[in-house]
Amino acid sequence: MTKTEMITEKYNKYVMPTYTRDGIAFVKGKGIKMRDAEGKEYLDFFPGWAVSGIGHCHPKVVSAIRKQAGELIHVSNNYYNELQASLAEKIISHAFPGKVFFANSGAEANECAIKLARKYGSRTKRYEIITMEKSFHGRTMAMITATGQDKVKHGFEPLLEGFKTVSFNDLSAVKNALTEKTVAIMLEPIQGEGGINMAEESYLEGLRRLCDEKDMLLIFDEVQTAMGRTGEMFCYKNYGIQPDIMTLAKSLGGGVPIGATVASTKIADTLTAGAHASTFGGSPIVSAAALATFQAIEEDSLLDNAKNMGEYLKKKLIGLKKEFPFIKEVRGMGLMLGVELSVDGKKIFNECVKRGLLINCTQGNILRIMPPLIVKKSDINKAVSIIKESMVTMQA
Ligand SMILES: *Cc1c(COP(=O)(O)O)cnc(C)c1O
């Protein structure tokens, strides 16, 4: 029995079968490389669903965690800890004036955004939130309600009241869904799980104007798009349109579990003492890891690298279109790219994995390619040649 088979057997016995897993057990990650339990190496162009955004085990993150582990791992939120304060300050310095709440995941960061919006609306008896088709906001009861994909909702009804889903990039659909009870509009500026669907600038401008006119809150779920993924620290900066609430998670902690809800000054004190909490939120060890992640992005100019390498990768992917007519479109921003196909994407995904390249396939026919911000030209050349070989197998 191989090591992987032993591990798989334990999973089958003891771990709930909630995931489709791809038959590989990983034991080590360093930068853009991964190694599995059988010693095979992989180039990782989809590091942990964008969690390891600056690469696996970044030396700055590793040393921050090591140092903090010997000082204080956890302290409860009825006391202060300097690292949480410094992380909030750091996030605000890159975002907009306001305040931060810390949790442990994307879904929780979004829960806080919804609770904040409802609390804000409670003064005027408003509670309805508009969300988008093909969105993804997490797996808690509130977030499967908010998510605009039926597959996450089946079997869990009744869902929460007060959510409406409309088609993405359609301002008039939002206007038609408005009632006197609407308090917020929530969306991802680029839908990740939905297939790298980018918001149009005029659409976001329209939403911003609508929210200003009607005293509604614009909520950007930047759980996947933040921390340099699109070439700016936060994706909204590419559009120049600022939300009232922004949620963060995935790569914020350099690999450790973290979620954060950022609220602008106007609404930052809406949730008062006792209104919301998270036992683990903003713990010293996690805050230290997130501060180190910011430090890596700043000191190693990773935003510039994301922009430059993103352009290079996008151009190379577009280049494949000539050879493979089943490529319908290459889209995205920075290092958040999608390749839409008219054939089964899962087959190409499998061929890539066989050849030692990790990517993702979403919605059945969209390859999602999101290498870490540290990616180099040579990595891209190698990855694209593997994608090309994998696509050749589709023509046979
Ligand atoms: C992954 C993701 C979430 C959910 O995050 P969890 O940490 O799994 O709860 C929410 N929103 C977006 C945009 C995501 O990509």
The ligand as a Tripos MOL2 file, in Angstrom:
@<TRIPOS>MOLECULE
LIG
   15    15     1     0     0
SMALL
NO_CHARGES

@<TRIPOS>ATOM
      1 C1        -13.6110   31.2060   -0.7920 C.3       1 LIG1
      2 C2        -14.5710   32.3270   -0.8090 C.ar      1 LIG1
      3 C3        -15.4640   32.5450    0.2490 C.ar      1 LIG1
      4 C4        -15.5910   31.5960    1.4140 C.3       1 LIG1
      5 O1        -14.4600   31.5530    2.2100 O.3       1 LIG1
      6 P1        -14.3100   30.4190    3.3450 P.3       1 LIG1
      7 O2        -13.0210   30.7650    4.0190 O.co2     1 LIG1
      8 O3        -14.2850   29.0920    2.6490 O.co2     1 LIG1
      9 O4        -15.4870   30.5460    4.2450 O.co2     1 LIG1
     10 C5        -16.2760   33.6520    0.1960 C.ar      1 LIG1
     11 N1        -16.2280   34.5020   -0.8460 N.ar      1 LIG1
     12 C6        -15.3920   34.3250   -1.8820 C.ar      1 LIG1
     13 C7        -15.3660   35.3160   -2.9910 C.3       1 LIG1
     14 C8        -14.5420   33.2250   -1.9030 C.ar      1 LIG1
     15 O5        -13.7180   33.0280   -2.9490 O.3       1 LIG1
@<TRIPOS>BOND
     1     1     2 1
     2     2     3 ar
     3     2    14 ar
     4     3     4 1
     5     3    10 ar
     6     4     5 1
     7     5     6 1
     8     6     7 2
     9     6     8 1
    10     6     9 1
    11    10    11 ar
    12    11    12 ar
    13    12    13 1
    14    12    14 ar
    15    14    15 1
@<TRIPOS>SUBSTRUCTURE
     1 LIG1         1 GROUP 0 **** ****
